[in-house]
Amino acid sequence: MGAAPAETTGVVIIGSGFGGIAAAVKLLRSGVSDFVILEQSEGIGGTWWDNRYPGCEVDIPSHAYSFSFMPHDWPRTHAGQPELQRYAEATVDRFGLRGHIRLGTRVEAVRWQESEGHYRVETGSGTLHARFVISAVGLLNVPRYPEWPGLEEFAGESFHTARWDHSVELEGKRVAVVGTGSTAVQVVPAIADRVAHLYVHQREPGWVEPKGERAFSAAERERFRRRPLYRRLYRYALFAQSMGRFRAYDAGSRAQRRMRELCLGYLDRAIRDPETRRALTPEYPWGCKRPIYASSYYPAFNEPHVELVPHPVRSVTPKGVVDVLGEEREVDVLILSTGFQPTRFLSAFTVTGTGGRDLQEYWGDRPRAFLGVTVPEFPNFFILYGPNTNGGFSIIAQLERQAEMAARAIRAARRKEARVETEPAALERYVRWLDRQFGKRASAMEAGCNNYYHTPSGANVTQWPRTHLAYYVLTKTLARRGLTLRRR
């Protein structure tokens, strides 16, 4: 028997997280309904499907970390993973997307076919032909596993937070959590009361400020439900506050000093032991690393069985973890909160453009895309959560802007029987502008701490350097100058 014939569709969306959902809704609102959403997992939600560790919760206010087109009765100021998963499911059902989604379908390659004017999308279960492809695979989706000597020989249980093993019992165990970033600060207090002893291995402290999470009162929720204008104004106010905070990324500003004082004051109030306070105090400007919002992380260190180890890990033995000073601590469970590989954009599958050009080869050491969305030599291909789009307060809002940009271009190209191409000069101008923004006013993002923003050459390839309002304006205006519709 021969191979099954390739299926043909108008648009392939890769990923059913919030980016893929946004792309689908914006396409529908542009009059485009012939699309397929390919999802490698067995459920929708993207990062909120993959990450199910104890304490998993968003650190952006719920009313901002949500779609502008899909209001929700949020029970808390900051939604937990189960609520965000329900929200994703509700959005899919509200817009009738279930019939477009194919779960358990892993994309292996996306190849431009010049003579046919479409992409060949190869998956583990078959091939599709699509005139347009939108990648919405996310940024923080490939776990980073450390290369410590002896890790494979550890005799206890070991897993990454993004692949949490709920079959492992933590009660009464000696547990080591390696990492002190935004995930670890949620895991530590969530498991502290279940374990016999908890070691928290810290390579470098982060700036932590209280998140202020709480449940909305019944009266507040009723007001949000019954008064749409009030709900929208509340959402706008959250974005306005974030714009004020953005000034603190200027390493020499008064706002920077205020953020530093806020975090140090919280540290002084929350931690009783002076040695632990000193070890938790950063030596770099606020904003050099991703800011951490946590109200229960610091108090966990006041418990006698929770111990901060302010040294990186050197190696692992069958019985425990050895720090760089050579001290071994025996543990039963090793939890890796060691982050992701955010600078390796679209590395999970092959993308080839005109002339068989490989996307990773085109990028080399510096992933770059016009407004983070399109790349020269890769016609009709769009990236959501692409290079230099992380930040701007709410990534959901950023994703909406990117989805709108893609939907507008696809609609115009279909109407004119053309293909969407990116002007190389426009991309180069945009990258130079990004570099100027990062260098302007001594941005704290470039202060030299250990963060996930930069490639080995030092280029910041993950972060958006301005507010969401600036990104909103540019995607509405600049996109027209950088994208060209060429007749097929």
Salt bridges, closest charged atoms under 4 A:
GLU7 OE2 - ARG102 NH2 2.59
ASP34 OD1 - ARG414 NH1 3.13
GLU57 OE2 - ARG76 NE 3.93
GLU57 OE1 - LYS211 NZ 2.62
ASP59 OD2 - ARG290 NH1 2.84
ASP73 OD2 - ARG221 NH2 2.98
ASP73 OD2 - ARG225 NH1 2.98
GLU83 OE2 - HIS72 NE2 2.62
GLU83 OE1 - ARG86 NH2 2.57
GLU89 OE1 - ARG98 NH2 2.33
ASP93 OD1 - ARG98 NE 2.56
GLU114 OE2 - ARG419 NH1 2.80
GLU122 OE2 - ARG111 NE 3.03
GLU122 OE2 - ARG120 NE 3.23
GLU171 OE2 - ARG194 NE 3.12
GLU204 OE1 - LYS289 NZ 3.40
GLU209 OE2 - ARG245 NH2 3.05
GLU220 OE2 - ARG214 NH2 2.88
GLU222 OE1 - ARG225 NH2 2.62
GLU222 OE2 - ARG226 NE 3.49
ASP250 OD2 - ARG441 NE 3.82
ASP268 OD1 - ARG277 NE 3.82
GLU275 OE2 - ARG278 NH2 2.16
GLU307 OE1 - HIS197 NE2 3.34
GLU307 OE2 - ARG329 NE 3.76
ASP323 OD2 - ARG329 NH1 2.85
GLU327 OE1 - ARG329 NH2 3.26
GLU330 OE1 - ARG174 NH1 3.53
ASP332 OD1 - ARG174 NH2 3.03
GLU361 OE2 - ARG357 NE 3.18
GLU377 OE1 - ARG357 NH1 3.18
GLU400 OE1 - LYS26 NZ 3.09
GLU400 OE1 - ARG401 NH2 3.59
GLU404 OE2 - LYS26 NZ 2.94
GLU404 OE2 - ARG401 NH2 2.93
GLU404 OE1 - LYS476 NZ 3.04
GLU417 OE1 - ARG488 NH2 2.55
GLU421 OE2 - ARG419 NE 2.61
GLU421 OE1 - ARG486 NH1 2.44
GLU423 OE2 - ARG486 NH2 3.21
ASP435 OD1 - ARG366 NH2 2.84
GLU446 OE1 - HIS454 NE2 3.07
